[in-house]
């Protein structure tokens, strides 16, 4: 039986073919990698991708008992065909693999936060690849070096340095490598609940997202807008994902 694991992949050279998931002609040799959310039904489940497509698992080795309603996942699938026009789903798919995406709240530093806690969150290099919203989650795709031990990933809001001069909340992706050696370039996705940042009498909140690179300088530095109650047409979608090394899975915490 396949097990669900928190996402932790060895990242190599990516090779892509042209991808059009609205094409009626599908091949069993093609597959897609998408981030999404699980919806449980009696004895079954389906996945809604972050781009809003509903995937019905016509073929899958994943037991619904391993899944929770609302679980954030990375799904590797092959499209078998479009569903009929009256269906609530968009595609019949074969699920090749399913991995749980790390999901956690934003970590807040306050004036009372101890030096030991700050140190445990870490200040090691991590590179943000992309960021997008799904409901109340800010999803962050990232890369970092490691290969032997468990790493810790957090999105931090520092109340001592809360906003930019333009009023955006500052959120920094933090990484603790636990003294791991840089053996591989590793890749992951985490989803952070940002609902606590909602403001009264407003429809959106702006965040400055950043992380520190190996030279200690801030990178990414992009402003993203969290719009309440909306689902952006964004998310991870990669076609025929083929790393030059076999993927490994372990725990990111």
N, C-alpha and C positions, 0 to 999 in steps of 0.2 A: 504494500500500500504506500502510495506517495505521502510524504509528510510535508506539512506547511512549515516553512522556515522564514525567518526574517531575512530580508534581502541583503545580500553581500556578494558581489560578483567580481571576478578578475576581469579587468577591462583591457581589451586589446584593440586592434584595428577593427573598425566597424565597416562592414560591406553592406550596401543597400541596393535594392532594386527599386524601380519606380513603383509607387504605391498608390492605388486608388481603391479605397474600400467601398466605393459605390459601384464598382464594376460587377456586372452580372456573371462574368466568366471567371471562375476561381479554379485554382489548381491545388492539389494536395501537397505539392512541393513548396507552396508558399505559406508563410506564417507571419504573424504580427505580434508585437510586444506592446501592450498598452497598460497604463495605470487605470484603476477603476475601483468600484465599490460593490460589495456583495449584497444581494437581497435574498434572504431565505424565504422559501415557500415550503409547504408541507412535502417533505421527502425530496426536495429539489432546491435549486438555487439558480440565479442568473447574475451576470455581471454587467453593470452599467459603466462604460468607459468614461474617462474624464472629458471626452469629446461628445458625450451624450448618447452613444450608441449602446443599445441593449443586446447583449450576447446570450443566446440560449444554448446551453451545452448539450447538443444532441449526442455527443460522444465525449466521455470524460472518465478518468480513473479517480477523480477527486471525490471523496465521500462528503456529502453535505454535513455530516456530523462533525467534521473537522473545522467547519466554518461558522462564523458568527454574523448575524445580521448587521450590516454597516461596516464590516471589516474592509479595510483598505488593502488592495492586492495589486500585484503585478501579474498580468495574465499573458501567457504565450499561447496563441491559438491559430488554428487554420479555419478559414471561412469555407463552409460547405455549401452555402447558398443563401439567398435572400429568403426571408419568411414570406408568408402570403400577406396580401395587403391589409387584411383584417387583424393581423397579429399585433400584439403589444410589443413584440421583439423586432429587432432589425435584422439580425443574422442568426442562422443556425451554424454553430461552430463546433469544432473538435478542440477541446482544451488539452494542450500538450503539457503544460506545467502551470502551477499557480503558487505564488510566493506572497506571504504576508508582508505588507509595507509597515515599517516601524511608525507607530502613531503615538504622539505624546503632546502634553501641553507645552506652551512657551514657558521657559524657565526664567523667573524674575530675580534679578539682583536688587537688593535693597540696602539701605545704610546698615542694617543689622546682619547682612550676609557675611559669614565668617570668611577669613582668608582661606581656610581649609576647604570650604565648599567651593569657592571661586576656583581654587587650584584643581579640585576634582573634576570640574566641568571641562577644564583644559584650555590650552591656547596653542595647540598644534595646527600646522598648516592643513587647510581644506579648501578645495576649489568648488564654487557653485557653478554648475553647468546651466541650470534653468530653474525657474520658479513660476508656479501658477496656482490658482485657487480652484478648489472644488468644494462648494458649499461653504462651511465654516473652516475648512482646512487650507492652510498654505502648504503646498507641496514643494519640496526642494530636492532637486537632483544634484548630486555632488560626486566629486572624486577626491581620493586621498591615498597616501602611501601606507602599506602595511603588509600583513600576510600571515602572522603567527598567533596573535592574541585578539581578545575582544576589544573593540573600540567603543567610545562613547560619543554620541552626537546629540547636541542640543541647540535649540534656537533660543537666544538669550535677549531679554529686554532689561536694560540697566536703568533703574529709576534715578540713578545719579547722573545719567546722560541720556535722557528719554527721547529727545526730538532733535531734528536738524533745525537750522535757522529758518527753513521754509515750513516747519510744522509737521514734517513726516516723523512717525514713530520709527526709531532705529531698532532693527532686529539683526542680531549678528549670529551666524552659524558658528558654533564652537565645537572643537574636536579634541578629545583626549585619546592619544594613541596607546596609552599604557606602556610606554617605552618599547613599543613594537618597532622592529626594523623595517625599512622601506625595501621590501622584496618584490612587490608588485604594485601596479597602479590599480586601485580598487574603486568600485563604483557602487552607489546606493541611492535610495530615495527614502525620504521620511516625510510624514504628514503631521503638521503642527496645528492644533486648535487655536484659532485667533479670535474666537467669538467674544472673549472678554474685552476686546478693544473696541467693540461697537460703541458709538457715541449717540446720545439722544439728539433728536432733531437733525440727524444727518443720514445720508444714504450710502456713504462710503468713507473709508479710512485709508490714508496713504501710508505705506511703509517704505523705508529705505532698507534694502536687504544687502548685507555685506558679509565678507569673510576675510580672514587673513591668509595670505600666500606664504610661501617658504621664506621670502625676504622680509616678512613681518609687516608688509604693507597691505592696506585694505584693497580687496579686489571685488569684482562684480559691481557693487555700488549702484544698484538699479532701484528706481522707485516703482512700486507696484500698487495697484488700487484694489482694495477689498470692498466689493460692492455687495451689500447685504441682500441675501435671498436670490442671487443670480448665479447661474452656472456659465462660466466662460467657456468658449469653444477652444480650449487649450488642453494640454496634457501630453503625456508621452505616447508617441505612436511611431514605432520603428518597424520597417519591413525587412524580413529575412535577415534578422540580427545574427551575425556570425563573428564572435570574438575569435582572435587568433590563438587563444588558449581556452581550454575547457573551463566553463564556469564553476566556481566553488561557492558553497553556501555555508554561512556560519551566522553568528549573532552580532548585530549592531544594537547597542542599547542607548 
